[in-house]
Amino acid sequence: MGSNRDAKTYITATGAGLISCHSCRLVCRPPPVSREGQRGNPRRGSSFPDGHLVCPRCGASLHRRKPRSLSRTWALVIAAFILYIPANLLPVTFTTSLGRTHGDTILSGVRYFVVAGDWPIALIIFIASIVVPLLKLLVLIYLLVSIHFRAVGNAVEKTRLYRLTEAVGRWSMLDVFVLTVLVSLVKMQALASIAAGPGMPFFAAVVVITMLAAHCFDPRLIWDAVQESRHDDR
């Protein structure tokens, strides 16, 4: 609660009439609107013919918040959850040894390394392939729901949680990298061969989609609820 009381003493860029560029992070001040309804001084705040502002430094389109951030994030999160099921149920590898072919899912691969005594490898695969993608989706759902219900509590912690989720999400690709190295090493042997299974494209799609979902999510929406509650208290 102390964090939220401190947060209410700050003025957001939107409250100050500023817009942050999504590409180069330049904080821009929109040019004043003339009597004719057109933006003045096009050099200071260049604009498209339709009136949308662009960043004077990099030329990217300026928006006070990412367009359709919540709807896009929800769509990507739902798609990732749907793909998460076949990614864990279908075999991600097919191993052929002495004329026999055996398929392994992510969990069966983790179990194999546990039985073989390779606990570090099993732990890395379990965390990178099972825990991280699922936690990232759950965190995004938590943030989306809190914004939907205008929850103002723990805004600082929510922002830190989003940053952490965005930072560690890319490490889910570690399992794909491990499989690639494993395929290359096993193919050098004459007695065995290994190939990617149908579950691997689904898993790679889950990782990419969750990364896109984190990118589409606008964490500034967390602070909009705090700003609105500040005005309501007045």
C-alpha atoms as an extended CHARMM CRD file, in Angstrom:
* protein
*
       234  EXT
         1         1  MET       CA              0.0000000000        0.0000000000        0.0000000000  PROA      1               0.0000000000
         2         2  GLY       CA              2.9070000000        2.3210000000        0.6980000000  PROA      2               0.0000000000
         3         3  SER       CA              4.0930000000        1.8920000000       -2.8760000000  PROA      3               0.0000000000
         4         4  ASN       CA              0.7230000000        3.0050000000       -4.2340000000  PROA      4               0.0000000000
         5         5  ARG       CA              0.5790000000        6.0980000000       -1.9880000000  PROA      5               0.0000000000
         6         6  ASP       CA              4.0310000000        7.0540000000       -3.2260000000  PROA      6               0.0000000000
         7         7  ALA       CA              3.0120000000        6.3420000000       -6.8230000000  PROA      7               0.0000000000
         8         8  LYS       CA              0.1160000000        8.7960000000       -6.5660000000  PROA      8               0.0000000000
         9         9  THR       CA              2.5710000000       11.6530000000       -6.0440000000  PROA      9               0.0000000000
        10        10  TYR       CA              3.9680000000       11.1960000000       -9.5500000000  PROA      10              0.0000000000
        11        11  ILE       CA              2.5870000000       12.6550000000      -12.7570000000  PROA      11              0.0000000000
        12        12  THR       CA              2.4240000000       10.3330000000      -15.7560000000  PROA      12              0.0000000000
        13        13  ALA       CA              3.5290000000       11.4100000000      -19.2160000000  PROA      13              0.0000000000
        14        14  THR       CA             -0.0800000000       11.2550000000      -20.3940000000  PROA      14              0.0000000000
        15        15  GLY       CA             -1.1410000000       13.4880000000      -17.5220000000  PROA      15              0.0000000000
        16        16  ALA       CA              1.5500000000       15.9680000000      -18.5300000000  PROA      16              0.0000000000
        17        17  GLY       CA              0.4070000000       15.9310000000      -22.1720000000  PROA      17              0.0000000000
        18        18  LEU       CA              3.4330000000       13.9650000000      -23.4230000000  PROA      18              0.0000000000
        19        19  ILE       CA              3.6850000000       10.9120000000      -25.6780000000  PROA      19              0.0000000000
        20        20  SER       CA              6.4760000000        8.3210000000      -25.5410000000  PROA      20              0.0000000000
        21        21  CYS       CA              7.6860000000        6.8060000000      -28.8000000000  PROA      21              0.0000000000
        22        22  HSD       CA              7.3720000000        3.0030000000      -28.8270000000  PROA      22              0.0000000000
        23        23  SER       CA             10.4700000000        2.6160000000      -31.0160000000  PROA      23              0.0000000000
        24        24  CYS       CA             13.1640000000        5.0200000000      -29.7690000000  PROA      24              0.0000000000
        25        25  ARG       CA             11.5550000000        5.9130000000      -26.3830000000  PROA      25              0.0000000000
        26        26  LEU       CA             11.7400000000        9.6420000000      -27.1080000000  PROA      26              0.0000000000
        27        27  VAL       CA              9.2370000000       11.5960000000      -25.0080000000  PROA      27              0.0000000000
        28        28  CYS       CA              7.4560000000       13.9890000000      -27.3570000000  PROA      28              0.0000000000
        29        29  ARG       CA              5.1490000000       16.9160000000      -26.7690000000  PROA      29              0.0000000000
        30        30  PRO       CA              2.3340000000       17.0410000000      -29.3490000000  PROA      30              0.0000000000
        31        31  PRO       CA              2.0950000000       20.3670000000      -31.1820000000  PROA      31              0.0000000000
        32        32  PRO       CA             -0.8170000000       22.6030000000      -30.2270000000  PROA      32              0.0000000000
        33        33  VAL       CA             -4.0770000000       22.2550000000      -32.1060000000  PROA      33              0.0000000000
        34        34  SER       CA             -4.9500000000       25.2780000000      -34.2080000000  PROA      34              0.0000000000
        35        35  ARG       CA             -8.4170000000       26.7690000000      -34.5220000000  PROA      35              0.0000000000
        36        36  GLU       CA             -8.9330000000       24.8600000000      -37.7530000000  PROA      36              0.0000000000
        37        37  GLY       CA             -8.3550000000       21.6070000000      -35.8340000000  PROA      37              0.0000000000
        38        38  GLN       CA             -4.9750000000       20.9030000000      -37.4890000000  PROA      38              0.0000000000
        39        39  ARG       CA             -1.7320000000       20.2700000000      -35.7160000000  PROA      39              0.0000000000
        40        40  GLY       CA              0.5830000000       23.2440000000      -35.8620000000  PROA      40              0.0000000000
        41        41  ASN       CA              4.3320000000       23.3800000000      -36.4500000000  PROA      41              0.0000000000
        42        42  PRO       CA              4.7800000000       20.1140000000      -38.4110000000  PROA      42              0.0000000000
        43        43  ARG       CA              8.5410000000       20.0960000000      -37.8100000000  PROA      43              0.0000000000
        44        44  ARG       CA              8.2350000000       19.7750000000      -34.0340000000  PROA      44              0.0000000000
        45        45  GLY       CA              5.5260000000       17.1450000000      -34.2340000000  PROA      45              0.0000000000
        46        46  SER       CA              5.4560000000       15.8000000000      -37.7570000000  PROA      46              0.0000000000
        47        47  SER       CA              2.1210000000       14.3240000000      -38.7230000000  PROA      47              0.0000000000
        48        48  PHE       CA              0.6700000000       11.9970000000      -41.3050000000  PROA      48              0.0000000000
        49        49  PRO       CA             -1.9200000000       13.3260000000      -43.7630000000  PROA      49              0.0000000000
        50        50  ASP       CA             -4.6260000000       11.7420000000      -41.5850000000  PROA      50              0.0000000000
        51        51  GLY       CA             -3.4490000000       13.7140000000      -38.5750000000  PROA      51              0.0000000000
        52        52  HSD       CA             -1.6540000000       10.9150000000      -36.6850000000  PROA      52              0.0000000000
        53        53  LEU       CA              1.5280000000       12.1360000000      -35.0480000000  PROA      53              0.0000000000
        54        54  VAL       CA              4.9190000000       10.6210000000      -35.8020000000  PROA      54              0.0000000000
        55        55  CYS       CA              8.1170000000       10.7150000000      -33.7940000000  PROA      55              0.0000000000
        56        56  PRO       CA             10.3310000000       13.6270000000      -34.8840000000  PROA      56              0.0000000000
        57        57  ARG       CA             13.4500000000       11.5180000000      -34.2770000000  PROA      57              0.0000000000
        58        58  CYS       CA             12.7450000000        8.0760000000      -35.7950000000  PROA      58              0.0000000000
        59        59  GLY       CA              9.5270000000        8.6840000000      -37.7270000000  PROA      59              0.0000000000
        60        60  ALA       CA              7.5070000000        5.9720000000      -35.9470000000  PROA      60              0.0000000000
        61        61  SER       CA              3.8040000000        6.5210000000      -35.3650000000  PROA      61              0.0000000000
        62        62  LEU       CA              3.0520000000        7.9660000000      -31.9490000000  PROA      62              0.0000000000
        63        63  HSD       CA              0.3180000000        6.6020000000      -29.6890000000  PROA      63              0.0000000000
        64        64  ARG       CA             -0.3960000000        7.4300000000      -26.0760000000  PROA      64              0.0000000000
        65        65  ARG       CA             -0.8680000000        3.7080000000      -25.5170000000  PROA      65              0.0000000000
        66        66  LYS       CA             -0.1560000000        0.7470000000      -27.7680000000  PROA      66              0.0000000000
        67        67  PRO       CA             -3.1590000000        0.3590000000      -30.0990000000  PROA      67              0.0000000000
        68        68  ARG       CA             -5.4980000000       -2.4690000000      -29.0780000000  PROA      68              0.0000000000
        69        69  SER       CA             -2.9510000000       -3.6740000000      -26.5390000000  PROA      69              0.0000000000
        70        70  LEU       CA             -5.3720000000       -5.6200000000      -24.3510000000  PROA      70              0.0000000000
        71        71  SER       CA             -7.2940000000       -7.3120000000      -27.1720000000  PROA      71              0.0000000000
        72        72  ARG       CA             -4.1080000000       -8.3310000000      -28.9870000000  PROA      72              0.0000000000
        73        73  THR       CA             -2.5140000000       -9.6470000000      -25.8130000000  PROA      73              0.0000000000
        74        74  TRP       CA             -5.6400000000      -11.6260000000      -24.9150000000  PROA      74              0.0000000000
        75        75  ALA       CA             -5.7600000000      -13.1540000000      -28.4020000000  PROA      75              0.0000000000
        76        76  LEU       CA             -2.0980000000      -14.1800000000      -28.2750000000  PROA      76              0.0000000000
        77        77  VAL       CA             -2.3790000000      -15.5850000000      -24.7520000000  PROA      77              0.0000000000
        78        78  ILE       CA             -5.4090000000      -17.6980000000      -25.6970000000  PROA      78              0.0000000000
        79        79  ALA       CA             -3.6300000000      -18.9400000000      -28.8310000000  PROA      79              0.0000000000
        80        80  ALA       CA             -0.5500000000      -19.8410000000      -26.7770000000  PROA      80              0.0000000000
        81        81  PHE       CA             -2.6660000000      -21.7980000000      -24.2780000000  PROA      81              0.0000000000
        82        82  ILE       CA             -4.2850000000      -23.7530000000      -27.1170000000  PROA      82              0.0000000000
        83        83  LEU       CA             -0.8970000000      -24.5970000000      -28.6420000000  PROA      83              0.0000000000
        84        84  TYR       CA              0.5600000000      -25.4060000000      -25.2250000000  PROA      84              0.0000000000
        85        85  ILE       CA             -1.5640000000      -28.5920000000      -25.0590000000  PROA      85              0.0000000000
        86        86  PRO       CA             -0.2240000000      -30.3600000000      -28.1910000000  PROA      86              0.0000000000
        87        87  ALA       CA              3.2560000000      -29.0220000000      -27.4390000000  PROA      87              0.0000000000
        88        88  ASN       CA              3.2940000000      -31.1420000000      -24.2790000000  PROA      88              0.0000000000
        89        89  LEU       CA              1.2270000000      -34.0980000000      -25.4440000000  PROA      89              0.0000000000
        90        90  LEU       CA              2.8800000000      -34.7620000000      -28.8210000000  PROA      90              0.0000000000
        91        91  PRO       CA              6.3990000000      -36.1940000000      -29.1290000000  PROA      91              0.0000000000
        92        92  VAL       CA              9.0730000000      -33.5690000000      -29.5940000000  PROA      92              0.0000000000
        93        93  THR       CA             11.7450000000      -36.1060000000      -30.6090000000  PROA      93              0.0000000000
        94        94  PHE       CA             11.8970000000      -39.4630000000      -32.3650000000  PROA      94              0.0000000000
        95        95  THR       CA             14.9310000000      -41.5940000000      -31.5050000000  PROA      95              0.0000000000
        96        96  THR       CA             15.8680000000      -44.5640000000      -33.6780000000  PROA      96              0.0000000000
        97        97  SER       CA             18.3440000000      -47.0590000000      -32.2510000000  PROA      97              0.0000000000
        98        98  LEU       CA             19.0020000000      -50.6450000000      -33.3660000000  PROA      98              0.0000000000
        99        99  GLY       CA             15.9920000000      -50.5580000000      -35.6470000000  PROA      99              0.0000000000
       100       100  ARG       CA             13.5870000000      -49.3270000000      -32.9720000000  PROA      100             0.0000000000
       101       101  THR       CA             11.9530000000      -45.8860000000      -32.9790000000  PROA      101             0.0000000000
       102       102  HSD       CA             10.8430000000      -44.2490000000      -29.7700000000  PROA      102             0.0000000000
       103       103  GLY       CA              9.0300000000      -40.9240000000      -29.3770000000  PROA      103             0.0000000000
       104       104  ASP       CA              9.4860000000      -38.6580000000      -26.3690000000  PROA      104             0.0000000000
       105       105  THR       CA              7.4220000000      -35.7680000000      -25.1200000000  PROA      105             0.0000000000
       106       106  ILE       CA              8.9660000000      -32.9840000000      -23.0680000000  PROA      106             0.0000000000
       107       107  LEU       CA              7.9330000000      -34.6140000000      -19.7910000000  PROA      107             0.0000000000
       108       108  SER       CA              9.1200000000      -38.0700000000      -20.8270000000  PROA      108             0.0000000000
       109       109  GLY       CA             12.4360000000      -36.5200000000      -21.8290000000  PROA      109             0.0000000000
       110       110  VAL       CA             12.7210000000      -34.9210000000      -18.4040000000  PROA      110             0.0000000000
       111       111  ARG       CA             11.9010000000      -38.2680000000      -16.7840000000  PROA      111             0.0000000000
       112       112  TYR       CA             14.5550000000      -39.9890000000      -18.9090000000  PROA      112             0.0000000000
       113       113  PHE       CA             17.2840000000      -37.6090000000      -17.7380000000  PROA      113             0.0000000000
       114       114  VAL       CA             16.1330000000      -38.0030000000      -14.1150000000  PROA      114             0.0000000000
       115       115  VAL       CA             16.3580000000      -41.7940000000      -14.3380000000  PROA      115             0.0000000000
       116       116  ALA       CA             19.7460000000      -41.5180000000      -16.0470000000  PROA      116             0.0000000000
       117       117  GLY       CA             20.9930000000      -39.3580000000      -13.1770000000  PROA      117             0.0000000000
       118       118  ASP       CA             21.3990000000      -36.1670000000      -15.2330000000  PROA      118             0.0000000000
       119       119  TRP       CA             19.5010000000      -33.9470000000      -12.7900000000  PROA      119             0.0000000000
       120       120  PRO       CA             20.9460000000      -30.6190000000      -14.0370000000  PROA      120             0.0000000000
       121       121  ILE       CA             19.8370000000      -31.2670000000      -17.6260000000  PROA      121             0.0000000000
       122       122  ALA       CA             16.4160000000      -32.4770000000      -16.4760000000  PROA      122             0.0000000000
       123       123  LEU       CA             15.9730000000      -29.3890000000      -14.3010000000  PROA      123             0.0000000000
       124       124  ILE       CA             16.9940000000      -27.0150000000      -17.0940000000  PROA      124             0.0000000000
       125       125  ILE       CA             14.5970000000      -28.6080000000      -19.5830000000  PROA      125             0.0000000000
       126       126  PHE       CA             11.7500000000      -28.7200000000      -17.0550000000  PROA      126             0.0000000000
       127       127  ILE       CA             12.1340000000      -25.0590000000      -16.0750000000  PROA      127             0.0000000000
       128       128  ALA       CA             12.7540000000      -23.7290000000      -19.5980000000  PROA      128             0.0000000000
       129       129  SER       CA             10.1330000000      -25.8470000000      -21.3720000000  PROA      129             0.0000000000
       130       130  ILE       CA              7.3610000000      -26.3430000000      -18.8040000000  PROA      130             0.0000000000
       131       131  VAL       CA              7.5780000000      -23.8010000000      -15.9960000000  PROA      131             0.0000000000
       132       132  VAL       CA              8.6380000000      -20.6310000000      -17.8280000000  PROA      132             0.0000000000
       133       133  PRO       CA              6.0310000000      -20.6930000000      -20.6520000000  PROA      133             0.0000000000
       134       134  LEU       CA              3.2070000000      -21.5690000000      -18.2390000000  PROA      134             0.0000000000
       135       135  LEU       CA              4.1910000000      -18.9580000000      -15.6500000000  PROA      135             0.0000000000
       136       136  LYS       CA              4.5450000000      -16.3280000000      -18.3500000000  PROA      136             0.0000000000
       137       137  LEU       CA              1.0130000000      -16.9910000000      -19.5790000000  PROA      137             0.0000000000
       138       138  LEU       CA             -0.3630000000      -16.9400000000      -16.0300000000  PROA      138             0.0000000000
       139       139  VAL       CA              1.4120000000      -13.6580000000      -15.2610000000  PROA      139             0.0000000000
       140       140  LEU       CA              0.0400000000      -12.0430000000      -18.4110000000  PROA      140             0.0000000000
       141       141  ILE       CA             -3.4700000000      -13.2170000000      -17.5220000000  PROA      141             0.0000000000
       142       142  TYR       CA             -3.0400000000      -11.8050000000      -14.0210000000  PROA      142             0.0000000000
       143       143  LEU       CA             -1.9850000000       -8.4310000000      -15.4140000000  PROA      143             0.0000000000
       144       144  LEU       CA             -4.7800000000       -8.3870000000      -17.9820000000  PROA      144             0.0000000000
       145       145  VAL       CA             -7.4280000000       -9.2210000000      -15.3910000000  PROA      145             0.0000000000
       146       146  SER       CA             -6.0920000000       -6.6240000000      -12.9430000000  PROA      146             0.0000000000
       147       147  ILE       CA             -6.2710000000       -3.9570000000      -15.6510000000  PROA      147             0.0000000000
       148       148  HSD       CA             -9.7750000000       -5.0440000000      -16.6380000000  PROA      148             0.0000000000
       149       149  PHE       CA            -11.0160000000       -4.6330000000      -13.0650000000  PROA      149             0.0000000000
       150       150  ARG       CA             -8.9710000000       -1.4520000000      -12.5190000000  PROA      150             0.0000000000
       151       151  ALA       CA             -7.0390000000       -2.9230000000       -9.6010000000  PROA      151             0.0000000000
       152       152  VAL       CA             -4.7110000000       -0.2490000000       -8.2020000000  PROA      152             0.0000000000
       153       153  GLY       CA             -2.8690000000       -2.3660000000       -5.6330000000  PROA      153             0.0000000000
       154       154  ASN       CA              0.7960000000       -3.3300000000       -5.9990000000  PROA      154             0.0000000000
       155       155  ALA       CA              1.3530000000       -1.3470000000       -9.1850000000  PROA      155             0.0000000000
       156       156  VAL       CA              5.1260000000       -1.2580000000       -8.6800000000  PROA      156             0.0000000000
       157       157  GLU       CA              5.2880000000       -5.0110000000       -8.0970000000  PROA      157             0.0000000000
       158       158  LYS       CA              3.1370000000       -5.6460000000      -11.1770000000  PROA      158             0.0000000000
       159       159  THR       CA              5.4970000000       -3.5680000000      -13.3030000000  PROA      159             0.0000000000
       160       160  ARG       CA              8.5220000000       -5.4410000000      -11.9860000000  PROA      160             0.0000000000
       161       161  LEU       CA              6.7530000000       -8.7450000000      -12.5640000000  PROA      161             0.0000000000
       162       162  TYR       CA              6.0750000000       -7.7780000000      -16.1730000000  PROA      162             0.0000000000
       163       163  ARG       CA              9.7110000000       -6.8000000000      -16.7430000000  PROA      163             0.0000000000
       164       164  LEU       CA             10.9120000000      -10.0780000000      -15.2600000000  PROA      164             0.0000000000
       165       165  THR       CA              8.4490000000      -12.0490000000      -17.3800000000  PROA      165             0.0000000000
       166       166  GLU       CA              9.5550000000      -10.2700000000      -20.5340000000  PROA      166             0.0000000000
       167       167  ALA       CA             13.2270000000      -10.8480000000      -19.7090000000  PROA      167             0.0000000000
       168       168  VAL       CA             13.0670000000      -14.5920000000      -18.9520000000  PROA      168             0.0000000000
       169       169  GLY       CA             10.5010000000      -15.5470000000      -21.5850000000  PROA      169             0.0000000000
       170       170  ARG       CA             13.0280000000      -15.8010000000      -24.3740000000  PROA      170             0.0000000000
       171       171  TRP       CA             14.9490000000      -18.5100000000      -22.4700000000  PROA      171             0.0000000000
       172       172  SER       CA             12.1680000000      -20.9640000000      -23.2850000000  PROA      172             0.0000000000
       173       173  MET       CA             13.8740000000      -21.3490000000      -26.6490000000  PROA      173             0.0000000000
       174       174  LEU       CA             16.6640000000      -23.1440000000      -24.7740000000  PROA      174             0.0000000000
       175       175  ASP       CA             14.8630000000      -26.4620000000      -25.2710000000  PROA      175             0.0000000000
       176       176  VAL       CA             14.7460000000      -25.9250000000      -29.0380000000  PROA      176             0.0000000000
       177       177  PHE       CA             18.4520000000      -25.0940000000      -28.9750000000  PROA      177             0.0000000000
       178       178  VAL       CA             19.2350000000      -28.2140000000      -26.9370000000  PROA      178             0.0000000000
       179       179  LEU       CA             17.2840000000      -30.3690000000      -29.4000000000  PROA      179             0.0000000000
       180       180  THR       CA             19.1650000000      -28.8560000000      -32.3380000000  PROA      180             0.0000000000
       181       181  VAL       CA             22.5340000000      -29.6010000000      -30.7390000000  PROA      181             0.0000000000
       182       182  LEU       CA             21.3740000000      -33.0880000000      -29.7510000000  PROA      182             0.0000000000
       183       183  VAL       CA             20.2620000000      -33.8860000000      -33.3070000000  PROA      183             0.0000000000
       184       184  SER       CA             23.6210000000      -32.7240000000      -34.6610000000  PROA      184             0.0000000000
       185       185  LEU       CA             25.5800000000      -34.8340000000      -32.1660000000  PROA      185             0.0000000000
       186       186  VAL       CA             23.5350000000      -38.0150000000      -32.5530000000  PROA      186             0.0000000000
       187       187  LYS       CA             23.6290000000      -37.8630000000      -36.3480000000  PROA      187             0.0000000000
       188       188  MET       CA             27.3950000000      -38.2290000000      -36.1160000000  PROA      188             0.0000000000
       189       189  GLN       CA             26.8900000000      -41.7290000000      -34.6990000000  PROA      189             0.0000000000
       190       190  ALA       CA             26.1070000000      -44.6800000000      -36.9150000000  PROA      190             0.0000000000
       191       191  LEU       CA             24.0410000000      -46.6790000000      -34.4090000000  PROA      191             0.0000000000
       192       192  ALA       CA             21.4140000000      -44.1010000000      -33.5840000000  PROA      192             0.0000000000
       193       193  SER       CA             19.5260000000      -41.1880000000      -35.0970000000  PROA      193             0.0000000000
       194       194  ILE       CA             17.2270000000      -38.5360000000      -33.6870000000  PROA      194             0.0000000000
       195       195  ALA       CA             14.7070000000      -36.2850000000      -35.3840000000  PROA      195             0.0000000000
       196       196  ALA       CA             12.2940000000      -33.5700000000      -34.3040000000  PROA      196             0.0000000000
       197       197  GLY       CA              8.7390000000      -34.6860000000      -33.6450000000  PROA      197             0.0000000000
       198       198  PRO       CA              5.3870000000      -33.0000000000      -34.3320000000  PROA      198             0.0000000000
       199       199  GLY       CA              5.3360000000      -31.4300000000      -30.8790000000  PROA      199             0.0000000000
       200       200  MET       CA              8.3840000000      -29.2650000000      -31.5170000000  PROA      200             0.0000000000
       201       201  PRO       CA              6.6860000000      -26.8110000000      -33.9600000000  PROA      201             0.0000000000
       202       202  PHE       CA              3.8570000000      -26.3530000000      -31.4500000000  PROA      202             0.0000000000
       203       203  PHE       CA              6.3300000000      -25.6970000000      -28.6530000000  PROA      203             0.0000000000
       204       204  ALA       CA              8.3100000000      -23.2060000000      -30.7510000000  PROA      204             0.0000000000
       205       205  ALA       CA              5.0290000000      -21.4870000000      -31.6580000000  PROA      205             0.0000000000
       206       206  VAL       CA              4.1070000000      -21.2040000000      -27.9500000000  PROA      206             0.0000000000
       207       207  VAL       CA              7.4470000000      -19.5470000000      -27.1680000000  PROA      207             0.0000000000
       208       208  VAL       CA              7.1910000000      -17.0880000000      -30.0570000000  PROA      208             0.0000000000
       209       209  ILE       CA              3.5450000000      -16.2370000000      -29.3610000000  PROA      209             0.0000000000
       210       210  THR       CA              4.1880000000      -15.6070000000      -25.6590000000  PROA      210             0.0000000000
       211       211  MET       CA              7.0640000000      -13.3020000000      -26.5860000000  PROA      211             0.0000000000
       212       212  LEU       CA              4.7430000000      -11.4220000000      -28.9440000000  PROA      212             0.0000000000
       213       213  ALA       CA              2.0710000000      -11.2520000000      -26.2330000000  PROA      213             0.0000000000
       214       214  ALA       CA              4.5330000000       -9.6790000000      -23.7980000000  PROA      214             0.0000000000
       215       215  HSD       CA              5.5710000000       -7.2300000000      -26.5060000000  PROA      215             0.0000000000
       216       216  CYS       CA              1.9600000000       -6.2430000000      -27.2790000000  PROA      216             0.0000000000
       217       217  PHE       CA              1.1220000000       -5.7090000000      -23.6200000000  PROA      217             0.0000000000
       218       218  ASP       CA              1.4770000000       -2.0850000000      -22.5440000000  PROA      218             0.0000000000
       219       219  PRO       CA              2.6010000000       -1.9300000000      -18.8770000000  PROA      219             0.0000000000
       220       220  ARG       CA              1.6290000000        1.7440000000      -18.7250000000  PROA      220             0.0000000000
       221       221  LEU       CA             -1.9780000000        0.5850000000      -18.5390000000  PROA      221             0.0000000000
       222       222  ILE       CA             -1.1830000000       -0.6100000000      -15.0160000000  PROA      222             0.0000000000
       223       223  TRP       CA             -0.5420000000        2.9800000000      -13.9730000000  PROA      223             0.0000000000
       224       224  ASP       CA             -3.6000000000        4.3450000000      -15.7310000000  PROA      224             0.0000000000
       225       225  ALA       CA             -5.7450000000        2.7230000000      -13.0550000000  PROA      225             0.0000000000
       226       226  VAL       CA             -3.5950000000        4.3540000000      -10.3600000000  PROA      226             0.0000000000
       227       227  GLN       CA             -3.9470000000        7.7270000000      -12.0620000000  PROA      227             0.0000000000
       228       228  GLU       CA             -7.7110000000        7.3320000000      -12.3740000000  PROA      228             0.0000000000
       229       229  SER       CA             -8.0280000000        6.3950000000       -8.7050000000  PROA      229             0.0000000000
       230       230  ARG       CA             -6.0180000000        9.4980000000       -7.8280000000  PROA      230             0.0000000000
       231       231  HSD       CA             -8.5250000000       11.6960000000       -9.6480000000  PROA      231             0.0000000000
       232       232  ASP       CA            -11.4310000000        9.8610000000       -8.0300000000  PROA      232             0.0000000000
       233       233  ASP       CA            -10.0230000000       10.5460000000       -4.5570000000  PROA      233             0.0000000000
       234       234  ARG       CA             -9.9700000000       14.2750000000       -5.2020000000  PROA      234             0.0000000000
